[in-house]
Amino acid sequence: MARPAGPVDIAAAADLAAGVADWRRWLKHERRASRHTLDAYSRDLGSFLAFLGGHLGERPCLRHIERLTRADFRAFLAARAEGGNAATSTARALSVVRNFFRFLARQGRLENATLATVRTPRLPHAVPKPLTAAEAAETLDAAGEFSDEPWIARRDIAIVTLLYGCGLRLGEALSLNRGDAPRDDGETGSLTVTGKGRKQRVVPVLPAVGAAIADYLAACPYAGGPDAPLFRGARGGRLHPRIVQGRLQQLRALLGLPESATPHALRHSFATHLLAGGGDLRAIQELLGHASLSTTQRYTEVDAAALLAVYDKAHPRARRAG
C-alpha cells in the first residue's frame, strides 16, 4: 500500500503536540529540510507516538516521554520488528525520535538520557552497486530508444547522460531550471547544484553532457524563461522521477542489466569509475555533495571488490589448477 503523501496526524496531548509543531517548524526553517524529508520524519515520529498511545493506554504527554525507560524503547523496537519493518526503516525511525528528543532538550522542555543507551538495530553492510563502464556506455547509447517523439528521446538521453556524467541525484537533476543549463561551447563547463539540506555545490560538466542537454533543448517544444523546468514531461510540466525510473526499468529489460541498475546506480557508477581512474576521494566527496567522507569511502570497497575479481581471473597465483 502506498504511503500517504503528507504527514500523519500526531496522537499526543496538547503539550507534546505543541513540541512536535515547534520541531517541525525548526526542521523546515532552521534545518531547511525538504518537504519529502519533513513528511518522512513526521511519519516516523507519528508511528512512535501512536505506539506509545497503545503502550501507555492514553495519549502521551511530555511527562510520559520524559519517564520512558529502556524497556519502553525496546518494546517500540520489538513492535516494529513484529510488524515486519526492515532494520533500516526502524533505524531511521529511532534516529528521528532521537532528533526530536534532542530538540526538546535544547528547548528545556524535558531530559531523558535513557534513549542514548538504546542500541540502533544492526544494519546490513550495504555497498553501492554501480554499472560497469561497458554497461554505462550501453545505457547511454540506448536511452532514447523508447519514445517515438524525437524531443522526448533526446530528453531521455540528456537526463541519463547528466546523471552518469555529473553524478547527480535524480531529484537534483529534475529540480534544475533552464537558467541552470550548461552552455554547449565544446569546453568543460560547470553546473551549480542544490543538494540535500539545500546545500549548493559546483560540479564540472563534460562537453558530452552539455551537448546532450543542448540537443534536447533545441528540440523541446516548450519554451520558458530561466525559472522554467529544464526537464519537461510530455505535457510540459516538470519531469516526474517515476518517468526516469520507468525508463531505467525498460533499459534493464532491453540490455539485460541487473535489478540494481536504477537512476541512482548511475550516480554510483560516476563515483566508482572516477575512483578507478585515479580520482581523489576528497574531490569525489565534493562532487557528490556528501557531508561525510565515510559515505564516499564506500566506493573504495566497490573498487577493491572489482580489483579482486580481476586478480582472481588473471593473476597466475590466483588460478586454480584444472
C-alpha beads as a LAMMPS data file, in Angstrom:
LAMMPS data file: protein, C-alpha beads

322 atoms
321 bonds

1 atom types
1 bond types

-500.0 500.0 xlo xhi
-500.0 500.0 ylo yhi
-500.0 500.0 zlo zhi

Masses

1 110.0

Atoms # bond

1 1 1 0.000 0.000 0.000
2 1 1 1.319 3.443 -0.896
3 1 1 2.321 5.767 1.897
4 1 1 0.274 8.937 2.423
5 1 1 1.505 11.986 0.589
6 1 1 1.663 14.173 3.695
7 1 1 2.488 13.924 7.393
8 1 1 0.362 11.754 9.658
9 1 1 -1.778 13.146 12.457
10 1 1 0.083 13.313 15.750
11 1 1 -1.741 11.432 18.515
12 1 1 -0.442 13.304 21.576
13 1 1 -1.532 15.522 24.440
14 1 1 -1.537 19.276 23.883
15 1 1 1.900 19.998 25.399
16 1 1 3.595 17.261 23.379
17 1 1 1.702 18.186 20.185
18 1 1 2.973 21.751 20.600
19 1 1 6.512 20.402 20.891
20 1 1 6.032 18.427 17.683
21 1 1 4.768 21.521 15.864
22 1 1 7.780 23.541 17.023
23 1 1 10.123 20.719 15.975
24 1 1 8.584 20.627 12.505
25 1 1 8.999 24.402 12.157
26 1 1 12.629 24.092 13.261
27 1 1 13.270 21.366 10.695
28 1 1 11.676 23.426 7.939
29 1 1 13.132 26.854 8.671
30 1 1 16.355 26.219 10.583
31 1 1 17.465 22.891 9.127
32 1 1 15.861 23.709 5.750
33 1 1 14.531 20.184 5.396
34 1 1 12.756 19.400 2.147
35 1 1 9.038 18.638 2.133
36 1 1 9.834 14.980 1.456
37 1 1 12.179 14.818 4.469
38 1 1 9.743 16.698 6.690
39 1 1 6.892 14.348 5.805
40 1 1 9.057 11.246 6.291
41 1 1 10.281 12.471 9.697
42 1 1 6.713 13.288 10.747
43 1 1 5.517 9.807 9.787
44 1 1 8.326 8.176 11.775
45 1 1 7.673 10.283 14.861
46 1 1 3.930 9.773 14.442
47 1 1 4.407 5.990 14.438
48 1 1 6.407 6.244 17.678
49 1 1 3.772 8.387 19.405
50 1 1 0.981 6.108 18.139
51 1 1 2.840 3.144 19.642
52 1 1 3.181 4.995 22.946
53 1 1 -0.551 5.693 22.991
54 1 1 -1.281 1.972 22.869
55 1 1 1.622 1.080 25.135
56 1 1 0.642 3.576 27.843
57 1 1 -3.120 3.359 27.379
58 1 1 -3.525 7.108 26.847
59 1 1 -2.297 9.953 24.681
60 1 1 1.352 10.594 25.614
61 1 1 2.395 13.934 27.055
62 1 1 5.794 15.460 27.839
63 1 1 5.750 13.970 31.344
64 1 1 5.213 10.492 29.895
65 1 1 8.065 10.564 27.416
66 1 1 10.434 12.097 29.962
67 1 1 9.881 8.998 32.128
68 1 1 10.294 6.394 29.369
69 1 1 12.674 3.564 30.255
70 1 1 14.888 1.317 28.152
71 1 1 12.156 -1.316 28.365
72 1 1 9.706 1.112 26.757
73 1 1 12.036 1.885 23.879
74 1 1 12.831 -1.801 23.424
75 1 1 9.102 -2.510 23.280
76 1 1 8.832 0.004 20.443
77 1 1 11.647 -1.705 18.539
78 1 1 10.091 -5.110 19.151
79 1 1 6.709 -3.898 17.905
80 1 1 8.274 -2.670 14.675
81 1 1 10.080 -5.978 14.181
82 1 1 6.841 -7.895 14.745
83 1 1 5.160 -5.578 12.237
84 1 1 7.626 -6.633 9.553
85 1 1 9.552 -3.341 9.365
86 1 1 13.047 -3.630 7.935
87 1 1 16.016 -2.877 10.179
88 1 1 16.906 0.121 8.003
89 1 1 13.405 1.562 8.446
90 1 1 13.483 1.046 12.219
91 1 1 16.971 2.567 12.487
92 1 1 15.741 5.652 10.650
93 1 1 12.658 5.909 12.905
94 1 1 14.827 5.647 16.024
95 1 1 17.135 8.329 14.636
96 1 1 14.129 10.628 14.128
97 1 1 12.957 10.012 17.713
98 1 1 16.438 10.859 18.990
99 1 1 16.419 14.041 16.903
100 1 1 13.089 15.050 18.435
101 1 1 14.270 14.339 21.974
102 1 1 17.439 16.404 21.432
103 1 1 15.322 19.282 20.144
104 1 1 13.095 19.183 23.236
105 1 1 16.169 19.033 25.483
106 1 1 17.660 22.128 23.808
107 1 1 14.327 23.845 24.341
108 1 1 14.472 22.984 28.042
109 1 1 11.206 21.025 27.847
110 1 1 12.482 17.654 29.004
111 1 1 15.533 15.495 29.659
112 1 1 15.626 11.755 29.019
113 1 1 19.140 10.321 28.889
114 1 1 17.840 6.763 28.579
115 1 1 17.387 6.959 24.792
116 1 1 21.131 7.422 24.317
117 1 1 21.692 3.953 25.799
118 1 1 19.320 2.209 23.360
119 1 1 21.193 0.451 20.575
120 1 1 20.281 1.097 16.965
121 1 1 19.294 -2.102 15.119
122 1 1 22.244 -3.670 13.325
123 1 1 22.080 -2.827 9.638
124 1 1 23.267 -4.923 6.703
125 1 1 26.515 -3.596 5.281
126 1 1 25.420 -2.005 2.024
127 1 1 27.933 -1.498 -0.765
128 1 1 26.888 0.572 -3.797
129 1 1 26.202 -1.442 -6.940
130 1 1 27.456 0.522 -9.933
131 1 1 27.240 -0.434 -13.575
132 1 1 30.390 -1.489 -15.339
133 1 1 31.869 1.019 -17.758
134 1 1 30.548 -1.071 -20.666
135 1 1 27.044 -1.251 -19.153
136 1 1 27.033 2.509 -18.562
137 1 1 28.027 3.136 -22.189
138 1 1 25.278 0.809 -23.437
139 1 1 22.743 2.572 -21.213
140 1 1 23.634 5.973 -22.641
141 1 1 23.516 4.663 -26.198
142 1 1 20.065 3.093 -25.752
143 1 1 18.457 5.794 -23.572
144 1 1 16.456 7.285 -26.460
145 1 1 15.023 4.008 -27.751
146 1 1 11.629 4.159 -26.034
147 1 1 9.885 7.189 -27.488
148 1 1 8.563 7.976 -30.959
149 1 1 8.708 11.683 -30.079
150 1 1 12.194 12.886 -31.086
151 1 1 12.320 15.577 -28.387
152 1 1 11.398 13.080 -25.637
153 1 1 14.046 10.677 -26.888
154 1 1 16.611 13.490 -26.717
155 1 1 15.353 14.420 -23.246
156 1 1 15.881 10.843 -22.039
157 1 1 19.398 10.808 -23.464
158 1 1 20.153 14.141 -21.796
159 1 1 18.924 13.122 -18.342
160 1 1 20.748 9.774 -18.348
161 1 1 23.927 11.441 -19.635
162 1 1 23.688 14.082 -16.912
163 1 1 23.164 11.535 -14.111
164 1 1 26.161 9.484 -15.170
165 1 1 28.348 12.357 -16.371
166 1 1 27.924 14.551 -13.281
167 1 1 26.945 12.116 -10.513
168 1 1 23.754 13.962 -9.628
169 1 1 20.942 12.578 -7.526
170 1 1 17.764 12.209 -9.572
171 1 1 15.967 14.842 -7.504
172 1 1 18.836 17.282 -8.016
173 1 1 18.717 16.823 -11.774
174 1 1 14.948 17.205 -12.046
175 1 1 14.930 20.359 -9.898
176 1 1 17.196 22.164 -12.380
177 1 1 15.739 25.067 -14.338
178 1 1 16.528 26.264 -17.850
179 1 1 18.687 29.018 -16.413
180 1 1 20.871 26.317 -14.826
181 1 1 21.603 24.575 -18.138
182 1 1 25.321 24.497 -19.004
183 1 1 26.399 26.071 -22.274
184 1 1 27.465 23.787 -25.083
185 1 1 30.699 25.535 -26.078
186 1 1 32.824 22.431 -26.567
187 1 1 34.669 23.063 -23.304
188 1 1 34.275 21.605 -19.833
189 1 1 31.827 23.886 -18.042
190 1 1 30.237 23.828 -14.620
191 1 1 26.841 23.471 -13.018
192 1 1 25.596 24.718 -9.658
193 1 1 23.523 22.016 -7.974
194 1 1 21.304 22.324 -4.903
195 1 1 21.546 19.106 -2.900
196 1 1 20.393 17.792 0.459
197 1 1 19.801 20.458 3.088
198 1 1 19.673 22.969 0.213
199 1 1 23.452 22.993 0.159
200 1 1 24.906 24.096 -3.140
201 1 1 27.931 22.670 -4.884
202 1 1 29.598 23.239 -8.231
203 1 1 30.212 20.221 -10.468
204 1 1 32.115 20.155 -13.767
205 1 1 30.104 19.418 -16.893
206 1 1 31.814 17.467 -19.653
207 1 1 31.294 18.636 -23.251
208 1 1 29.299 15.454 -23.981
209 1 1 26.846 16.319 -21.196
210 1 1 26.487 19.917 -22.355
211 1 1 25.948 18.765 -25.931
212 1 1 23.230 16.274 -24.919
213 1 1 21.337 18.932 -22.947
214 1 1 21.675 21.485 -25.751
215 1 1 20.417 18.924 -28.275
216 1 1 17.377 18.260 -26.100
217 1 1 16.601 21.949 -25.541
218 1 1 16.810 22.656 -29.271
219 1 1 14.117 20.020 -29.891
220 1 1 11.911 20.695 -26.822
221 1 1 8.571 22.236 -27.905
222 1 1 8.100 24.038 -24.577
223 1 1 9.791 27.395 -24.228
224 1 1 10.282 29.245 -20.971
225 1 1 12.447 31.649 -19.074
226 1 1 15.340 30.851 -16.774
227 1 1 12.957 29.734 -14.000
228 1 1 11.117 27.218 -16.195
229 1 1 11.861 23.496 -15.645
230 1 1 14.885 22.208 -17.535
231 1 1 13.482 18.707 -17.967
232 1 1 9.849 18.608 -19.094
233 1 1 7.234 15.889 -19.097
234 1 1 5.149 15.115 -22.174
235 1 1 2.547 17.739 -21.175
236 1 1 5.083 20.423 -20.377
237 1 1 5.288 20.158 -16.595
238 1 1 8.398 19.360 -14.625
239 1 1 9.535 15.800 -15.361
240 1 1 8.431 13.320 -12.677
241 1 1 11.001 10.940 -11.143
242 1 1 8.807 7.937 -11.946
243 1 1 9.222 8.593 -15.659
244 1 1 13.006 8.360 -15.368
245 1 1 12.761 5.315 -13.096
246 1 1 10.474 3.694 -15.679
247 1 1 12.982 4.384 -18.444
248 1 1 15.726 2.640 -16.480
249 1 1 13.401 -0.295 -15.917
250 1 1 12.894 -0.534 -19.695
251 1 1 16.639 -0.268 -20.255
252 1 1 17.252 -3.085 -17.778
253 1 1 14.951 -5.336 -19.764
254 1 1 16.409 -4.282 -23.121
255 1 1 20.070 -4.596 -22.158
256 1 1 19.850 -7.413 -19.632
257 1 1 21.082 -5.183 -16.810
258 1 1 20.757 -6.205 -13.140
259 1 1 17.852 -5.019 -10.980
260 1 1 20.279 -2.677 -9.225
261 1 1 20.533 -0.599 -12.445
262 1 1 18.448 2.355 -11.262
263 1 1 18.880 6.117 -11.777
264 1 1 20.845 6.208 -8.516
265 1 1 23.140 3.471 -9.829
266 1 1 24.310 5.972 -12.457
267 1 1 25.496 8.213 -9.602
268 1 1 27.277 5.246 -8.025
269 1 1 28.835 4.454 -11.391
270 1 1 30.069 8.037 -11.783
271 1 1 31.879 7.856 -8.426
272 1 1 33.234 4.331 -8.838
273 1 1 34.571 4.935 -12.336
274 1 1 36.239 8.177 -11.233
275 1 1 37.879 6.366 -8.342
276 1 1 39.024 3.528 -10.593
277 1 1 40.558 6.119 -12.910
278 1 1 42.646 7.587 -10.100
279 1 1 40.230 10.230 -8.802
280 1 1 40.923 11.691 -5.360
281 1 1 38.457 10.579 -2.685
282 1 1 38.099 14.075 -1.224
283 1 1 37.404 15.543 -4.667
284 1 1 34.779 12.859 -5.335
285 1 1 33.199 13.680 -1.970
286 1 1 32.830 17.305 -3.088
287 1 1 31.425 16.310 -6.479
288 1 1 28.813 14.041 -4.902
289 1 1 27.872 16.505 -2.176
290 1 1 28.477 14.025 0.645
291 1 1 28.587 15.660 4.060
292 1 1 30.808 12.883 5.425
293 1 1 33.859 11.299 3.829
294 1 1 32.788 7.950 5.320
295 1 1 29.851 7.912 2.897
296 1 1 32.182 8.383 -0.058
297 1 1 34.577 5.737 1.260
298 1 1 32.009 3.048 0.429
299 1 1 33.168 3.367 -3.161
300 1 1 36.656 2.206 -2.227
301 1 1 35.082 -1.117 -1.228
302 1 1 33.397 -1.384 -4.619
303 1 1 36.656 -0.657 -6.403
304 1 1 38.563 -3.113 -4.219
305 1 1 35.997 -5.805 -4.990
306 1 1 36.428 -5.181 -8.710
307 1 1 40.204 -5.380 -8.400
308 1 1 39.977 -8.674 -6.514
309 1 1 37.740 -10.083 -9.244
310 1 1 40.308 -9.124 -11.861
311 1 1 43.077 -10.636 -9.720
312 1 1 41.195 -13.905 -9.311
313 1 1 40.703 -14.187 -13.051
314 1 1 44.080 -13.003 -14.277
315 1 1 46.848 -13.459 -11.706
316 1 1 48.846 -16.695 -12.144
317 1 1 48.950 -17.303 -8.379
318 1 1 45.146 -16.935 -8.125
319 1 1 44.370 -19.537 -10.765
320 1 1 43.421 -22.926 -9.506
321 1 1 44.915 -25.989 -11.111
322 1 1 42.475 -27.580 -13.542

Bonds

1 1 1 2
2 1 2 3
3 1 3 4
4 1 4 5
5 1 5 6
6 1 6 7
7 1 7 8
8 1 8 9
9 1 9 10
10 1 10 11
11 1 11 12
12 1 12 13
13 1 13 14
14 1 14 15
15 1 15 16
16 1 16 17
17 1 17 18
18 1 18 19
19 1 19 20
20 1 20 21
21 1 21 22
22 1 22 23
23 1 23 24
24 1 24 25
25 1 25 26
26 1 26 27
27 1 27 28
28 1 28 29
29 1 29 30
30 1 30 31
31 1 31 32
32 1 32 33
33 1 33 34
34 1 34 35
35 1 35 36
36 1 36 37
37 1 37 38
38 1 38 39
39 1 39 40
40 1 40 41
41 1 41 42
42 1 42 43
43 1 43 44
44 1 44 45
45 1 45 46
46 1 46 47
47 1 47 48
48 1 48 49
49 1 49 50
50 1 50 51
51 1 51 52
52 1 52 53
53 1 53 54
54 1 54 55
55 1 55 56
56 1 56 57
57 1 57 58
58 1 58 59
59 1 59 60
60 1 60 61
61 1 61 62
62 1 62 63
63 1 63 64
64 1 64 65
65 1 65 66
66 1 66 67
67 1 67 68
68 1 68 69
69 1 69 70
70 1 70 71
71 1 71 72
72 1 72 73
73 1 73 74
74 1 74 75
75 1 75 76
76 1 76 77
77 1 77 78
78 1 78 79
79 1 79 80
80 1 80 81
81 1 81 82
82 1 82 83
83 1 83 84
84 1 84 85
85 1 85 86
86 1 86 87
87 1 87 88
88 1 88 89
89 1 89 90
90 1 90 91
91 1 91 92
92 1 92 93
93 1 93 94
94 1 94 95
95 1 95 96
96 1 96 97
97 1 97 98
98 1 98 99
99 1 99 100
100 1 100 101
101 1 101 102
102 1 102 103
103 1 103 104
104 1 104 105
105 1 105 106
106 1 106 107
107 1 107 108
108 1 108 109
109 1 109 110
110 1 110 111
111 1 111 112
112 1 112 113
113 1 113 114
114 1 114 115
115 1 115 116
116 1 116 117
117 1 117 118
118 1 118 119
119 1 119 120
120 1 120 121
121 1 121 122
122 1 122 123
123 1 123 124
124 1 124 125
125 1 125 126
126 1 126 127
127 1 127 128
128 1 128 129
129 1 129 130
130 1 130 131
131 1 131 132
132 1 132 133
133 1 133 134
134 1 134 135
135 1 135 136
136 1 136 137
137 1 137 138
138 1 138 139
139 1 139 140
140 1 140 141
141 1 141 142
142 1 142 143
143 1 143 144
144 1 144 145
145 1 145 146
146 1 146 147
147 1 147 148
148 1 148 149
149 1 149 150
150 1 150 151
151 1 151 152
152 1 152 153
153 1 153 154
154 1 154 155
155 1 155 156
156 1 156 157
157 1 157 158
158 1 158 159
159 1 159 160
160 1 160 161
161 1 161 162
162 1 162 163
163 1 163 164
164 1 164 165
165 1 165 166
166 1 166 167
167 1 167 168
168 1 168 169
169 1 169 170
170 1 170 171
171 1 171 172
172 1 172 173
173 1 173 174
174 1 174 175
175 1 175 176
176 1 176 177
177 1 177 178
178 1 178 179
179 1 179 180
180 1 180 181
181 1 181 182
182 1 182 183
183 1 183 184
184 1 184 185
185 1 185 186
186 1 186 187
187 1 187 188
188 1 188 189
189 1 189 190
190 1 190 191
191 1 191 192
192 1 192 193
193 1 193 194
194 1 194 195
195 1 195 196
196 1 196 197
197 1 197 198
198 1 198 199
199 1 199 200
200 1 200 201
201 1 201 202
202 1 202 203
203 1 203 204
204 1 204 205
205 1 205 206
206 1 206 207
207 1 207 208
208 1 208 209
209 1 209 210
210 1 210 211
211 1 211 212
212 1 212 213
213 1 213 214
214 1 214 215
215 1 215 216
216 1 216 217
217 1 217 218
218 1 218 219
219 1 219 220
220 1 220 221
221 1 221 222
222 1 222 223
223 1 223 224
224 1 224 225
225 1 225 226
226 1 226 227
227 1 227 228
228 1 228 229
229 1 229 230
230 1 230 231
231 1 231 232
232 1 232 233
233 1 233 234
234 1 234 235
235 1 235 236
236 1 236 237
237 1 237 238
238 1 238 239
239 1 239 240
240 1 240 241
241 1 241 242
242 1 242 243
243 1 243 244
244 1 244 245
245 1 245 246
246 1 246 247
247 1 247 248
248 1 248 249
249 1 249 250
250 1 250 251
251 1 251 252
252 1 252 253
253 1 253 254
254 1 254 255
255 1 255 256
256 1 256 257
257 1 257 258
258 1 258 259
259 1 259 260
260 1 260 261
261 1 261 262
262 1 262 263
263 1 263 264
264 1 264 265
265 1 265 266
266 1 266 267
267 1 267 268
268 1 268 269
269 1 269 270
270 1 270 271
271 1 271 272
272 1 272 273
273 1 273 274
274 1 274 275
275 1 275 276
276 1 276 277
277 1 277 278
278 1 278 279
279 1 279 280
280 1 280 281
281 1 281 282
282 1 282 283
283 1 283 284
284 1 284 285
285 1 285 286
286 1 286 287
287 1 287 288
288 1 288 289
289 1 289 290
290 1 290 291
291 1 291 292
292 1 292 293
293 1 293 294
294 1 294 295
295 1 295 296
296 1 296 297
297 1 297 298
298 1 298 299
299 1 299 300
300 1 300 301
301 1 301 302
302 1 302 303
303 1 303 304
304 1 304 305
305 1 305 306
306 1 306 307
307 1 307 308
308 1 308 309
309 1 309 310
310 1 310 311
311 1 311 312
312 1 312 313
313 1 313 314
314 1 314 315
315 1 315 316
316 1 316 317
317 1 317 318
318 1 318 319
319 1 319 320
320 1 320 321
321 1 321 322
